[in-house]
Amino acid sequence: MCHFRHRAHDDPFLEPGLQDITAWVDFTLLAEACTAAGFTLAGFCTQAHLLAALGADREMSRLAAADEHRFARLATRRAG
């Protein structure tokens, strides 16, 4: 599913680099398939917990330096 200027469509090549692209993933089905293939499931977590564990807030602080306005822009910026 793609989103460009508040409109949804299904062509990921329509506006390359300008649109948001998302996918729906059944993580339970993925985990079951991986387990069946011999992988070990470490666990599930939210995207927020993953980003915090990866230190996204520290990287934002580093990028913003002492500019609190830039930090706020980084915190609210959407990918895409």
ZASEDO-887740 format. One record per residue: x, y, z of N, C-alpha, C in turn. Coordinates in pm, whole numbers, padded with zeros to 5 digits, always signed. Layout:
REM residues N
XYZXYZXYZ/...
This chain:
REM residues 80
+00086-00117+00000+00000+00000+00000+00089+00122+00000/+00058+00217-00086+00136+00341-00096+00048+00461-00062/+00111+00566-00012+00040+00689+00022+00120+00807-00031/+00052+00892-00109+00114+01013-00162+00012+01126-00155/+00049+01233-00086-00040+01349-00071-00180+01310-00024/-00185+01229+00081-00310+01186+00147-00398+01099+00058/-00338+01038-00044-00413+00946-00130-00345+00811-00129/-00426+00707-00120-00373+00571-00120-00377+00513-00261/-00275+00434-00293-00272+00363-00421-00180+00242-00405/-00168+00159-00510-00089+00036-00497+00029+00028-00593/+00076+00141-00644+00189+00141-00738+00314+00198-00671/+00406+00113-00625+00526+00164-00556+00622+00239-00649/+00601+00233-00779+00688+00302-00875+00631+00435-00922/+00513+00472-00874+00446+00594-00919+00521+00720-00876/+00561+00730-00752+00630+00848-00699+00752+00804-00618/+00852+00745-00682+00967+00693-00606+01037+00802-00525/+01060+00772-00398+01127+00866-00310+01037+00972-00250/+00915+00981-00294+00824+01086-00246+00706+01031-00168/+00680+00904-00180+00562+00848-00116+00600+00756-00002/+00504+00734+00086+00520+00637+00194+00472+00502+00141/+00547+00398+00173+00509+00262+00135+00500+00179+00262/+00391+00107+00275+00371+00025+00395+00328-00115+00355/+00340-00206+00446+00297-00343+00421+00233-00398+00548/+00138-00486+00531+00076-00555+00643+00146-00688+00658/+00193-00716+00778+00267-00840+00804+00198-00916+00915/+00172-01042+00891+00118-01130+00995+00239-01187+01068/+00279-01121+01178+00400-01161+01248+00387-01298+01315/+00266-01337+01353+00247-01470+01410+00275-01576+01304/+00221-01558+01185+00245-01652+01076+00394-01655+01039/+00456-01539+01035+00599-01531+01007+00680-01606+01113/+00647-01584+01240+00717-01653+01349+00699-01804+01340/+00579-01848+01308+00553-01992+01296+00632-02052+01181/+00639-01982+01067+00715-02031+00953+00864-02036+00984/+00914-01935+01053+01056-01932+01089+01090-02042+01188/+01002-02064+01285+01023-02170+01384+01024-02306+01313/+00933-02325+01219+00927-02451+01143+01054-02471+01060/+01119-02360+01020+01242-02368+00941+01366-02382+01029/+01347-02388+01163+01459-02409+01251+01511-02287+01325/+01448-02173+01304+01490-02052+01376+01430-02051+01516/+01490-01973+01604+01440-01958+01741+01381-01818+01756/+01259-01811+01806+01192-01683+01826+01243-01620+01955/+01299-01501+01945+01347-01429+02063+01233-01358+02133/+01127-01324+02060+01011-01259+02120+00957-01149+02032/+00843-01099+02070+00778-00990+01999+00797-00860+02077/+00798-00748+02008+00799-00618+02075+00734-00515+01983/+00699-00402+02039+00641-00295+01958+00753-00222+01884/+00716-00147+01782+00814-00068+01710+00877+00036+01802/+00799+00093+01892+00853+00192+01986+00961+00130+02074/+00936+00009+02125+01036-00058+02209+01160-00093+02129/+01142-00135+02004+01257-00168+01919+01343-00044+01896/+01280+00068+01860+01355+00191+01834+01426+00241+01959/+01360+00229+02074+01424+00270+02200+01544+00181+02230/+01529+00051+02209+01639-00042+02235+01756-00017+02141/+01727+00028+02020+01833+00057+01923+01897+00193+01945/+01842+00273+02039+01901+00402+02071+01859+00514+01978/+01740+00507+01922+01693+00611+01830+01691+00748+01897/+01653+00754+02024+01649+00882+02094+01789+00941+02110/+01887+00856+02134+02026+00906+02146+02077+00959+02012/+02041+00891+01904+02083+00937+01771+02015+01069+01737/+01888+01084+01773+01818+01211+01750+01884+01323+01830/+01922+01296+01954+01991+01396+02036+02124+01434+01974/+02195+01336+01922+02324+01363+01858+02305+01450+01734/+02206+01418+01654+02181+01495+01531+02134+01637+01561/+02054+01653+01665+01998+01784+01697+02094+01871+01775/+02194+01809+01839+02289+01882+01926+02207+01957+02031/+02225+02086+02045+02154+02163+02148+02028+02229+02093/+01993+02203+01968+01879+02268+01903+01750+02191+01935/+01675+02237+02035+01554+02167+02076+01447+02168+01967/+01448+02269+01881+01351+02274+01770+01381+02165+01668/+01509+02143+01641+01547+02036+01548+01511+01900+01607/+01534+01882+01738+01497+01756+01803+01348+01732+01785/+01266+01834+01806+01121+01820+01791+01084+01783+01648/+01152+01845+01550+01124+01812+01410+01162+01666+01382/+01275+01621+01435+01317+01482+01417+01218+01386+01481/+01166+01423+01596+01073+01338+01670+00940+01322+01599/+00900+01421+01522+00769+01416+01457+00780+01387+01308/+00900+01375+01257+00919+01351+01114+00875+01209+01078/+00809+01199+00967+00767+01068+00917+00864+01023+00811/+00883+00895+00803+00968+00840+00698+00898+00855+00564/+00977+00859+00460+00915+00863+00327+00969+00972+00243/
